[in-house]
Amino acid sequence: MLCKEITKVIEASYPREAALDFDNVGLLAGRNEKEVHRVYIALDATKDVIKQAEAAGADMLITHHPLIFSPLKSVTDTNFIGRRLVELIQSDIAYYAMHTNYDVLRMAYVAEKMLGLEKTEVLDTTIQIEGKEEGIGRVGVLPYKMSLKECCDYVKHKLKLDSLKIFGDMHREVKRLAVSPGSGHSAIQAAIVKKADVLVTGDIGHHDGLDAVEQGLSVIDAGHYGTEYIFIDDMKRFLEKNFPDLEIMTAPIVHPFQVV
């Protein structure tokens, strides 16, 4: 199976045109004509992930977050991004990233199902595809009304997390929940407009959280990684379904920070 054949199937479901304007998705390093037998999937192309892909004998690395985000003027071993790109190219590992195109078309849908939301709709529409609205995040209703504290326990259980950061009154009742995996600063106003009681997201700063609560929105910060690691298993299932002859391996689920 050639790399270009795999990317063609991926982009049929997750076209690059669905990505937000600032993004950088697609084949970012390596050869289109690379013969691929083994694929390694991770959230980020860290140094450790690249070493794991090499050790596993992977021919292709697929991540959610793109290693190349800002423009590069050179690719050398003199900086930490260049060193990883050189490593990938020297190891002849094709490197593919699918970021906000996956966010828009799939990520929040997976999160919605994990959280058991009902009567859902797009949180922040960014594109119409064949007359259907798609975008960042989803909003819907929980299976039953619960306190914010109960909602926190529910989210921790469903997303398999050890800790959360909360903005809001833990005794307040919540029913309508918005979820925006990843960095959720820009999702706050959309959640308020869609009349959500609580937003589950990541990377919420001090002032953003306080301002959200002042406007009637509680926030559960489950972490950037904690809301997006779901990409790994979902893409594994996608590739196994579409390429039964490929060997698909995944990075272990390891949160990039520790709470002490």
N, C-alpha and C positions, 0 to 999 in steps of 0.2 A: 504494500500500500504506500503510495507516494504522499508526501506531506501536503501537496497541493490538493490531492483528492480528499484528504481529511478536512482541510480548511474550507473546501467548497461545501461540504455537507454541514459543517458548523455554521457557516455564513448563510446557508439557506434558511436556517432556523433563527440565527442571531446576526442579521446583516449589520455590517459596519455602519451603515447609514443611520441605524437606530441609536448610535452612540451620541452623547452630548458633544457640542462643538469643541470643547476644550480637551477632549480625550484623545488617546493614542492607542488604537486597537489593531489587531491583525497579526500577521507574521512580522515580528520585530527583529529577528536575527536568524540566520541559517538559510538553508537551501530549499526552494520549492520542490526540487526533484529528489530530495532526500527520501530514501526508502525507510519507512517506519514500521517497526514490528512491536515496539514497546513505548507506551506513553506514560509520563509521570505528571500528576495533577497536584497543584498546590495553590494557596492563596497568593503568595508572594514569591518572587524569584530571589530569595535571600542567598547568601553564600552557602549556608548549610543546605538549603533545598537543592541548589545546583550540585553540591557534593553528593547528596542523596540520589539525585537523578543519575549522576555519573556512576555511582556504585551499583545502581540497579540496572545499568546497561540500557538506559532509556535513549531512544532516538529522537524523542520530541518532549518538550516541556510545555505544559499549558498552565497559565496562571490567570487569576482574576485581575489583580493589579498589574499594570504594565511597568516593567523595569525602566523603560525609556518613556519619560513623561514630558520633561522639558527638553527643548532642542539641544542636541549635542554638537559641538564643533570638532570633536575628535573622539576616537575610540582607542584608548591606550590603557596600559596597566598602571597609570599614574593617579587614577582616582577610583573610588570604590564601585562606581557604576561601570566604568570601563573595564575594570578587572573581571567583573562578572560576565560581561559581554564577550570579552576575549576568551574566558574559560568555556563559555557555551560554544563559541565558534571553533575553538581548538578541539573540543570534544565532539564536534560535528553533531550537536544537539540542536534541532530546529526549535525555536522559541516563539510561542504564540500567546498573545494576551487578549482576553475578552472581558472588558470592564463595563462601562455604562451601557453598552448594547445589551449585555446580559442583565444588568440592573433593570433596565427599562422593560425587557421582555420576559424576565423569569425570576430574578432574585426575590422580589417581594412576594411573588405568587407562592414560592416555596415556603417563605416565612409565614405567610398567611395560613397555609395548610398546617404547618407545624403548630401554630398558635390556635388552630381551630376556629378561625374567624368565619362569620356567616354574613350574608348580604353585603358582599364586598364591592368596592369600586377603586379605581385608580386614585391615588392621593394627589399627585401632581402630574398632569398630562403634559408630555413633551412631544408626542408624535401621533399621527393617525396612520395606521397600516390597514389597508383595505377597509376603510371606514370605521375601524375599531380604535378607540382611544387606548394608548399605552403610555407608560411614564414611570416616574420614580415613586415607589412606595405604594401601599394599599391601606384602605381603611374599611373597617367593618365592625360587627358587633361580636362580643364575647359570648360563649355559650350561656352565661348567666351573669347577673349583676354581682359584683364583688367589691370589697374594699380595695384601696390601692395596695395595702399590705398583702392581701390575698392575691392580688394581681401580680405582685412582685414574686411571690412564691410560685405562682402559676407559670410565669415567664421563665423563671430559673429552672423549673422542672422541664418545661417543653423545649427550651434551648440548651439544656444540660450545662448550666453555668453554676459557678460557685459563688459569685458575688455580682451585685448590681449597684449603681449609683442612682439615687432617687431624688427628684425635686417634686415636692408636693406634700399634701396632708395625707398621712398614711391611713386615716380613718374615712377619707372621702370615698364615696361609692363611684365606681366606674363601670361603664358598659360598652361604650363605643371606643374602639382602640385603633390607632394608626400605627403602622410599622414601616420604617424606612431604614433598611439595613445599611450599614456603613456610617459615614459621617452625616449627622442629621441636622446640622445647624439650619440649612435651608428648608427643612421639612416642617419647622415649627409653625410658620405662618400658614402653610397649606393645611396642617392638621387643625389649626384654629378655625380656618375657613370652612373645613369639612366637619366642624363641630365634634371633633374627637374629645373624649374625656382624658385620654392618656396617649402619649406617643412613646413607642419603643424604638430606640435608635442607638447611635454611638457618638462618641466625641463631642459631648455637650459641655460647653464651658460654663463657668460660674455665672456670668451675666446672662447668657442665653437661657440657662435654667431658671434663674430668678424671674426674668422677663416673661417666660412662658407661663409660670405659675401665676403671675400678676394678671395674665390674660385668660386665666381659667383652664390652662392645660397642664396636667401633671406630666412629668417626663421620667421614663425609666431608661437610664443609660446602661445598656447591656454590653457596651464596648463595640469598637469597630470590628475586631476579629470575632467577637461573640455573636454578632448578627450576620456575619458573612462567611464563616467557615462552612456553612451549608452548601456553598458553591462546589466544594470538593466532591462530596458524594453524589450530588445531583449531576455534575458533569461526568462522573464515572458511569452512572447509569445511562446517560445519553450516549456516550461512546460505546459502551458494551452493547447497547441496543442497535446502533448503527454500524458498528464494526466488530462483529463477533469474533473475528480472527485476530484482532489486536489484543495484546496483553496490556491491561490498564492497571497502573499502580498509583497510590495516593500518598501524599505526605501525611505523617501523623498529626492529629489535632493537638497542637501545643500552643497555648496562649502566649503571646510575645512579651508578657510582663507578669510580675508576681505581686500579690497583695500581702503585706506582712503587718 
